[in-house]
Amino acid sequence: MRKLFTSESVTEGHPDKICDQLSDAILDEMLRQDPMSRVACECTCTTGLVMVMGEITTKAYVDIQSVVRNTIRDIGYDRAKYGFDCDTCAVINSIHEQSPDIALGVDKSAEAKAGEFADDYDTGAGDQGLMFGYACNETPELMPLPISLAHALAKQLTKARKDGHMEYLRPDGKTQVTVEYDDDKPVRIDTIVISSQHSPEVPLSKIREEIIKYVIKPIINAEYMDANTKIFVNPTGRFVVGGPQGDSGLTGRKIIVDTYGGYSRHGGGAFSGKDPTKVDRSASYAARYIAKNIVAAGLADKCEVQIAYAIGVAKPVSVMIDTFGTSKVDEAAISEFIAENVDLRPAAIIDRFKLRRPIYRQLAAYGHMGREDLKAPWENLDLSIELRDKFCK
């Protein structure tokens, strides 16, 4: 059966991604000074204004104004003619201390209070919720092909702007890729959509020609393209007003871009601005790690993992593994192995992946999953060796 599936990505200059990067840049600076910082930081931006808000408990001193302005400058909004710039935007700080009610459950889990644990992994989950991780064998990094290509195009669009090939481009941009599948195997690219903010004097014909030359051709394998592949570049005909001037931004509004491009289910929690005691972040990374290692071990062609928690409780209330009928061994046996060998208490996840480090701003654009380029620890394949030893003898 043939079907089409589409995923999108956005560049680091998209208003929502600006806010994700600001939130994670603030988190990084707090973790750099105080690895035990408790952070739930969100930002919003619009024309001439950034607002930083949230609940934070830390020993660190962070100059919020400087972090915000330096991050915006690094993204590329450094000139007033872009409609938003790092030096003239107002920065409002509305951060306050984390609720002590939440800290009661995070500092010491319900099980630890009951004397169940005899180790240091006694941190409770920072909230209730459900998190998903996914992997499939469509790409070398074991990600779905549509989101993998959409991210690659978005990164290349930014590279073409920053390396001078297309100096008239501005930071805001979006990419979208539609892949045609035959019996669940990707066979061709049906449609590519790229929209990029640009200076007003450049004609659409030049933008289209150079985006195809400098963005699409270096990324898309020609074997996936054919005469019927459709390419849309700035399909409205003009994209001069962009960034926070064109649309307000908000932390956590690109959760599908951050994960699997809609190819897998999502529990609804965002990542950016949250320290790793927040299972929205840490357990999503752990779920990806499990799913990826199951696929990498050759036990399934695709795998989705759900982990759910109760606030203040360390152990998950449920763990589900679904291979969509592609498993080469009994799913129940895989689940049993994971339960025995992967500790999914928040403190154990934090320790396994060393999550109290300032690593997050770099993840806040172009996806948190499949980031082998950043050596993200949840992309490691060490567990796949144990899985092969167990099931593939």
Salt bridges, closest charged atoms under 4 A:
GLU8 OE1 - LYS174 NZ 3.62
GLU12 OE2 - LYS162 NZ 2.68
ASP16 OD2 - HIS14 ND1 3.96
ASP16 OD1 - ARG253 NH2 2.84
ASP16 OD2 - LYS254 NZ 2.69
ASP20 OD2 - LYS17 NZ 2.71
ASP24 OD1 - ARG281 NH1 3.09
GLU29 OE1 - ARG32 NH1 2.62
GLU55 OE2 - HIS96 NE2 3.50
ASP74 OD2 - ARG361 NH2 3.16
ASP87 OD1 - ARG73 NH2 2.59
ASP107 OD1 - ARG38 NH2 2.89
ASP119 OD2 - ARG345 NH2 2.83
ASP122 OD2 - LYS108 NZ 3.46
ASP163 OD2 - LYS159 NZ 3.33
ASP163 OD1 - HIS165 ND1 3.03
GLU180 OE2 - ARG2 NH1 2.44
GLU180 OE1 - ARG188 NH1 2.75
ASP182 OD2 - ARG2 NH2 3.57
ASP184 OD1 - LYS3 NZ 3.14
ASP184 OD2 - LYS302 NZ 3.64
ASP190 OD1 - ARG188 NH1 3.07
ASP190 OD2 - LYS230 NZ 3.06
ASP226 OD2 - ARG188 NE 2.64
ASP258 OD1 - LYS17 NZ 2.56
ASP275 OD2 - LYS278 NZ 2.39
ASP280 OD2 - LYS274 NZ 2.70
ASP301 OD1 - LYS328 NZ 3.02
GLU304 OE1 - ARG265 NH2 2.45
ASP322 OD2 - ARG265 NH2 3.90
ASP343 OD2 - ARG345 NH2 2.69
ASP351 OD1 - LYS354 NZ 3.97
GLU372 OE2 - LYS292 NZ 2.73
ASP373 OD2 - LYS155 NZ 3.75
ASP373 OD1 - ARG371 NE 2.94
GLU379 OE1 - ARG288 NH2 2.81
GLU379 OE1 - LYS292 NZ 2.73
